[in-house]
Structure formats: structure tokens, C-alpha cells
């Protein structure tokens, strides 16, 4: 069984400023195409001129540090993923000078079956120190640093980020296929620890989904929306929205910005998930149901404020996450992990 192409398109916004972004787009909790957001960047002008001009622009900013390059053979068809048995990755990583990576990309542009080549998630602060000042991000605080992604026609498998994201197309076109967080149950995630690039990825190839193996993906596909970016456009991706990313040209550059809203924390929610799986998942069904109710009550607050009846001074770890409470909880968790 095959699936029809996704028909839903991500909403487009034009002439977005910081006020519109903060007051309208972020609260909508939906992806948003920000047309022409960075069209005036010098980097975008270089990319529009030619691939060679884009490479020269990057080399002029290069601090001389090696970059990490992902390299896969023509047989992977540009999709960085696992081997068929899921026991290894279908590409290798190596550290090379930027000029070597760019030369390889330029040399394979006319090859009908090129290898997959990508310089992934490189912080510009160290690799291209002048980039942020020369190409300012109009929507975010300067403390949110850019990362650069350079490659040919490659695909990054469907995954989520535990952060907010603005992705800016600098050179070449990009296609994002997005799924809302509640489709987790239908996307068949792989390992949490052994992953192609950090976050866990869906095992479904959206270009040719195996519905016999992954039947619930059909339900996820009904919710998919597509965002296609031209150079100078940007895409806002909300927290935990799944996205599959395709580079559509032989030489592409994207710059993205990840950030989280400030809040006191003892770590990432994914780490809490791992601890919950280790302590709760193997309980009996009845015991798991009890803890589901406990989490709904205290963590997700599905029944309202769970501690409103307790004087604030007496709420302890159930109260506001003050530095004192965080220190208290950390001590409890460290003790528990040391005893395990």
C-alpha cells in the first residue's frame, strides 16, 4: 500500500518582527514559514550568486578548525540512517578541514549517484566567528547562537528536538515534513541511546513507508504538513514537533537556532523518562495505573493545582522549583541512584 503525498502546507507568515513572533507565532504552538526572514543576509546573497561564491564566503569566515563530516556511499541515496539490521549506522564520521569538505561537495554536484556528504550542526561561534554579527537573526536574543549545516541532497530522518528552533535556508532549497508531538505513538521511534545524530529517530522512511511493518504510520501521515523553503526563508519549529528534513539541491547551507525557555531544571525530560522506565515500566499493570494517576496529579496537574491546600512554606519538593528545592531533589536522586 502506498500513501498519497501530504497535502497540508505549513502556514506562511510575511514581514515577521520580534513582536509578531513572540505574541502570535510562538503561542500558536504550530510550525510557521517565515518568508524572506533573512533574505538580506550577505550569506544568502553569496548563495544566490553561485555555489562557488557560497563556498568562498564560508572560507573567508573560516577560523581554521576541523569540521565533522558525515559521509555515506551512493547506495544510501542521501539518507543518513541505520543499516538494514539496525545494528550499525550507514555512514561514517570524520574530522577534516572545511576546505576539504567544500571541495568534495562542489566536485560531486554533477555526479548522478553522488555520495552523501554533510557538515552537521557546527556552532558558528568557533568555526565562523564573524558569521552571527554579519548575518544577524532578527527574532532572537543574540545569546542564542547559530549552527551551520552544509551538505548535498541528503535526508535527515524524522526526529524531534527538546527545544524551539528557527531554521534559515541560506543556500539551496529544503523540504520539512512535520508531525505534531501527539503522533509519537504512530512514528515508531528507534533506540534512545544509539542514534544517527543525537535525538531518537523514526524508523519509518516517509518516502517509501513499509505499512506492513509500521501500520500506524498511516495515521501519522494524515497529520503531516510540509514546509518548503527557498534561500532567505526560515521555518519556526515548536518544541517536540517531529520533522523530516530533505535538502533538495546538490549544494545547500542552512543555519538554525535552538533555544529553550528559561526555567529551573535538574536535567532534560528525556532523562526523567529513562528513570521512569527503569522504575515504573516493570511494575504490574495495576501498579503502573496507580503511578499514571500520580504523575497526572502532581506532574501534569490534570486535576488543577495539586498543592493549593498546603501552606507554601510547607510544600517542600512539591512546591516551586526554587534553588533550595532543586538542591533537595538532587540530593534525593543522587542518593537513590547510588543505592541502585
Secondary structure, 3 states (H helix, E strand, C coil): CCCCCCCEECCEEECCCHHHHHHHHHHHCCCEEEECCCCCCHHHHHHHHCHHHHHHHHHHHCCCCCEEEEEECHHHCCEECECCCCCCECCEEEEECHHHHHHHHHHCCCCCCCCEEEEEEEEHHHHCCCHHHHCCCCCCCCCCCCEEEEECCCEEEEECCCCEEEEEEEECCEEEEEECHHHHHHCCECCCCCCCCCCCEECCCCCCCCCCCCCCHHHHHCCCEEEEECCCCEEEECCCCEEEEEECCCCEEEEEEEECCCCCCCCCHHHHHHHHHHHCCCCCHHHHHHHHHHHHHHCCCCCCCCCCCCCHHHCHHHCCCCHHHHHHHHHHHHHHHHHC
